[in-house]
């Protein structure tokens, strides 16, 4: 028998209406935060950042592809990785389908990673994605926007998510450099934990006005939760995120068979 509290429909409705008030308050607060993001000062981007794209060599202004706004997802895929970060891949599963809508609304969304372009495009093909993906290898874009770090920075303690992180001590003799979720993800990416953690997730926003590119916003760590498509759904599921068992997601092509009978069960009865 379930240990969860059982109630009547009337009890559920009473509590649901109270919850609705809190949800509406959260929505209004979210709208307020969105306005505050848009009111941040714009900072001119003075450095000439090089990228490699499917169209060839490019600069930051080229990534806009004719739009006035650019959203960059800092995708964790370092030069030594053999696959993209599983968490970043899950996020990319969510935004892959909306890029066309944003592109037709004056907003270009692209991923940027430090790995060479051929690796990025091969992994994109494996994942069956279509969004633009650029390599920042050979430039300072990733380091300047807190998406990649060096071994020396990692040893000394690095600045990430607007906070100084302490020096990490990896246990000697462990090829993976640790255990837990970070070790699991590092293994899936074909590297050890320290190498995996020299790349970090985040997103940055830019606008181009009168020939000048401005940096307008960046967010990191749990700041990208709101961009992670599966979490808003899980937060509304009966058991929530249900992550007591640790890491549960993988690259989407590493799960078992798809949900059985999806064609028949999702069709109206008249079409079965």
N, C-alpha and C positions, 0 to 999 in steps of 0.2 A: 504494500500500500504506500502511496506517495506520502512524503513527509511535508509536502508543501501545503500551505493553508488553503482550505476549501471553503467556498462561500456560495451564496445565492446570487442570482443575476442582479437583484436589487442592491446587494452589498457591493458587487463588482461595479455597477454603474455609479454608485455614490463615490467610490474611491477613484473611478476613472475620471469623473468630472473634476475632482480635486487635482488629479494629475494633469488634466488638460490646462488648468490655470497655470501650473508650473511650466508646462511645455510652451504655452503662448508667451510667457515671460522670457523663457530661454530664446525663443524665436526673435522676439523684439531685441533682446540683448545681442544676439548674433547679427541682426541688422545694424545695430549701433556699432559693433566692432568692425563690420564691413566698411562703414562710413569712415571710421577712424583710420583704417588701412589706407583708404583712398585719400585721406587728408595728410598723410605723411609727406614730408618734403621730398622732392625729386633730386637725386644726386647725379650730376653728369658723369658718364663713364669716360674717363680720360684715356684709359689704356686701349691699345689696338689688339684685341684678342683674336688669335688665329683658330680656325676650326677646319675640320675636313668633313665634308658632307657628300651625299650621293652626287651632287652637282659639281663637286670639286672643292678647291680651297675657298674658304669663306671668312668673313668677318662677322662680328656680332650683329651689325646692321643687316647683313644678308639673311640672318635667321628669321627676320620678320616676314620675309617673302611678300612684301608689299603691304603688310598690315601695319597699323600704328602701335599695336600692343603685342608683347611677347611674353609668354609664360614658359619658363624652363624648369623641367623636372630633373633634379640632380640624381641620376640613376647610378646606383652603386655597381660599377663594372670596371674594376681596375685592370691594368695591363696584364697582370698575371692570372686573372680569373679565367676559368674555362666556361663559365656560365654567369648570367646576371644574378644579382641578389634575389632570392625568392620573395622577400617582402616587396622590393621594388617591382618585381615582376607581377605580383598580385595587384599592386597599385596601377601598373601599366595596363593590366587586363581591363581595369575599370575605365581609364581615360582613353584607351585606344579607339573606342567607338564614338567618342564625343568630339574628337579633333576636327572632323568635318563641319560640325555645327559651329564650333568656335571660329574656325577659319572663315566661315561665312558671316561672322559677327565681328570682324575686324580684330580678331585675336588669334595669333599663331601659337600653338602649343608644341613644344619640341622637347625631346630628352637630350641630355648632354652627359657624356661619360668620358673617363680618362683613357679607356682602352682604345686600341686602334680601330678604325672604322670597319675593317673587314670582319673583326670579331663581333662588333655590334650588329652589323647587317646579317651575319650568319645566325646569330641568336634570335634576331627579330624574325627571320624566316622560319626558324624552328618553332617560335611561339605564335606564328601566323598573325603578326601585328603589321600595321601599315603606317603608324605615326612617324614623323620625321625624327631622325636620331643623328646627332653630330658628335664627332670625337674632338675633344679639346686637348689631345695629346700634343706636347711640345709647347704649350702655352701656359699662362698663369690663371686662366679662368677658374678652374676647379679649386685651386688653392686660395685665390682671392675671394671666392664666394663660399668658402668653408665646406667644400665637398670632397677634398682630397688632402692628405697630409703625408709628410715624409717620415721615415723611420726615426730621424732625429727629433722631430716634433713629438712623435709618439712617446719616445723615451723621456722627454722633458716634461710632458704634459701639454695637451693642446687646447686651443680655444674652439669650442664648438657649441652651437645653440646659445651664443652670447654668454657662455659660461666657461670658466677655466676648468678643464678636466684634470684630475690628478694623474700622475704617472702610473702606467699599468705594469704590473709585475706578472710575467708569464712564467708558469712553472717549468723549470728546466727538465729536459728529457721528454716533454710532451710535444710531438710533432705538430699537433693541432693547436698548441698554445693555450689550452684551457678546456672547458667543458660547457654543457648547457646549450642554450639556443644559439649563441654566437658561434660555438664550435660546430653545431649542426649545419648552420648556414654556410660557414666557411668551407666545410667539407663539400657541400653541394656546389660551391663555387670553385672547388679544386684548389683551395689555398688553405694556409693555416689561419688561426684566429687573428694574430696581429696584422697580417697582410690584408685580411678581409676588412678589419676595422680601420685601415688607413683610407678607406672610402666611406663617405657618410651620405645619408639621404637628405633631401630638402627640396625646396622650390624657390625660384626667384622670379620677380616680375620686372619688366622693363617697358618703357614707352619711347617712341621716337617722335620728336617734334622739331620742325624747322631744321632738319639735318643733324640734330643732336640726340644721342641715345642717353636716357636717364634710367638709373636703377631706382625702383619705387618700393620694393618690398622683398623680404626673404623670410622663410620659416624653415625650421629644422626639427628633427627628432619627432616627438609626439605632435608637433605643429602640423605634420602632414596627415594626421589621423583623419581630419575632415576631408581629405582628398582620396582616402582609401575606401573604395566603393563598397567593400563587403562589410565594413564595420557599422555603418548606419543601419544596415539590414539586421546584423546580429544583435545590435542594441535593442531591437524590437522583437527579437525572437524570445520564446518562453524562457530559455536558459541563458540569454545574453551572450556574451563573448565566450563563455564556457571554456576558459583556457587554463584551468587548474592543472591539466595534464601536460602543459608546456606547449612547445611548438607543434602546430598541427597542419599548417599549410605548406605546400610545395609548389614547384613549377607546375603549371596546370597540366602538362603532358606527363607528369609522373604519378598522377592518381590512378586508381583502378578504373574499371569500366564506367562509362557514364551512367547516369540514373536510368534504370531500365524502363522500357515502355514509355519514353518521353513523348513519342509521337502520338500514341493512342490516348494517354492519360490527359494530355493537354488539349485535345480536340473536343469540341462540343459533342454531346452524345449523338446528335443527328449525323455527324460526319465520321463516327467510329465504324 
